C-alpha cells in the first residue's frame, strides 16, 4: 500500500477505542493465543519475544510496534525473559459523508486491516504517550476517554511520521489468511469468487492457484468444508432445526443442506447425529470425543508459511482415534456378509450342476488351493503381511512417483501438488486428501487390494480396509525405499533397473557439468523472502532439489553451511536475514518458486548478491521439487542440470 494513502485515510478516519491493555509475559507461562476482535496496535515496552500473527513470525522487542486487523490470530509462545507490552484495540471507519475517491482508496486497501511492523528510531515519544493513554483509560470517565482519543491521534501521527521518515511500507496481510478469515466471518452470506478475491486483495485466478498450491484444494471446496464443519458443530451441540442450521451457514433450505451434508460426510444429518450419540455411549470408547471419528473429513487447518520442510507429519488428527469409525466398521461387515452370501450361492450352484469327482481324481493334500497361490507374504515394520501376488487396485499416499515409475497406475492417490512431475499422469486418478490425513471413506469406496502409506497414523486409519504396507521412507535411502515398494508390487527387477538408469543419468550429467566448469562451483538453495529473510537449505534431505544437487551430483554448498549439509540427518534449513544473505549465497542459486512468493526484483540488497547480479539465479518450481520419489528425482535432475548448463558461467 502507498503510505501517503495510509496517512490520507487516517486523516479522515472516525476512531472508536475499544480498550487499552497492559500485559506482561514471563518464562514458563502458558502459550497465549488470541483472535483480534477488531483492529489493534501492539507496542513492546520491555524485553524480547517472538509473536506470530496469522502464522507470520515477528520479533517483538522494546519499542517495536505491530499492527493487525480484525480476525487475525495472535500467538505468543512463552518468552525467555520478562516481556511487557501494550495492546490498543480500536475500530475505525471513514467519517461521513465520505468522498468518493476516499471510498475507492479504502476499498482498494484498508489501512486498518493491514499487518505491519515498525521499529521507530525514536520510540520514547510513543512509549510516553502510551503510558499516559493507559493511565487515563483506566480512570474510566468520559472526559478521560475523550482525552485518550485525542492522544491516540497524536500517537498515530508520531508513528506514521517515523514510518514516513524511515521509508517503511506497511506489509499486506497474507492473502490466503485474509481469504479464509473473510469466509469464516461471512459464512452465512452468499460468496462469489470475485467477492472473495476482492476482499483478499487478489484476483480470482491468483487466489484459486494459491489455494491449490498451499491447501491442495479450491476456494469453493474449502468453503464447502468450512460450512459442513459448522453444520456438524451446530447439529451436535445445539437443538437448532435443519432449517435454522441451513440459514446459519448460507444454504437456501434444509433440503439442500441435507444433500450437501450426505455428500460430504456420507450419511444424512439425522443419522449422523444419532450415530454419534450411540457411539459416545459405547463403553469401549476411550472418551466422548471418540464419537467424532464417524466419517470425519480432513481438518480445515492451513499453513501460512512456505512448506519449509517436506518430511513433517503435517496437521494433527483432531478427534481421530486409531479405532476405525463406526460407519467404516459397519460397511466392512456388510461387505463381508455379501461376499459370504455370494460365495455360498456359487458353491451351491456348482454342487447341483455336477457331481463330486471320484476319490482317485481329488487334488492331493499337499497341493495349494488356487486362492493361496494368488497371494504372498512380505515382511514389513508392522510384521509379516499377506498381500496380492499381482495387485491391481493400488492406493498410495505421498510416494506416488515411486509407484508410477514402477509401471503401476494407482486407482487413488493423496493430493498432488501443482507442478509435480507426475501431475498430468495422475490428473484422472481420484484424489483422497492430504498425504498425512487421507479420507478413509474415499479409500474404502475404491475397493483397493493394496494400500501403501508413509506413516504410522495413516497405517492405523487404513489398515482394516485392505492389506496395508507401511513404508518408513524417512529411515530408508531412496534405493531402499523403491526396492521395498517394488517388492510390495511384485516389481523387484524394475526397481533395480530404475536406479541403474538413474545412476547412469547422474554420471552423464556430472560429466557435462564438469566439462562446462560448473561441477566444482558452489550452489545454494533458498525459499521465502517476504519477511526480509530467506530459508537457506542446510541438508541433503530438505527437498527443493537438495538431494539431486548435494547428494547425487555431489556439488558443494557455500563454506558457511557445507559442514551442516554433510552432517545433517534430517530436513534442516536456516533462517538468514537479507543483511548477511550474500555470505550464504553460492556461485549458483536455486530459489523455490510458487504463486504469491515475494517479488524481489526491485530489492537493492537482493540484487547486489553476486549470483543474482550475474544472472545465475535459477527458479525451481515448488511442486516439481517437493517430492523425493524416483520419478520426481529424474525430472529434477533433468531440470537442474539443464538450468546450470544454460546459466552464465562464473568468470
Secondary structure, DSSP 8 states (H G I E B T S, - for coil): --HHHHHHHHHTEEEEEEEEEEEEE-TT---EEEE-SSEEEEEEEESEEEEEETTEEEEEETTEEEEE-TT-EEEE---SS-EEEEEEEEEEEE-SS--HHHHHHHHH--GGG--EEEE-S--HHHHHHHHHHHHHHHH--HHHHHHHHHHHHHHHHHHHHHHHHHT-------HHHHHHHHHHHTTTS---HHHHHHHHTS-HHHHHHHHHHHHSS-HHHHHHHHHHHHHHHHHHH----HHHHHHHTT-S-HHHHHHHHHHHHSS-HHHHHHHHHHHHT-TT-SSGGGGGGTT---------S----SSS--S--TT--SS--HHHHHHHHHHHHHHHHHHHHHHHHHHHHS----GGGS--TTS--HHHHTEEEEEETTEEEEEETT-SSEEESS-HHHHHHTT---SEE----TT-TTTTTTTTSEE-S-TTS--HHHHHHTT-SEEEESSHHHHHHHTTTS-EEE--GGGS-HHHHHHHHHHHHT-HHHHHHHHHHHHHHHHHHHHHHHHTT-TTSBEEEEEE-TTSEEEEE-STTSSTTHIIIIIIS--B--HHHHHHHHH--S--EEEEEGGGGGGG--SEEEEEE-TT----TT-HHHHHSHHHHTT-EEEEEHHHHH--SHHHHHHHHHHHHHHHHHS----
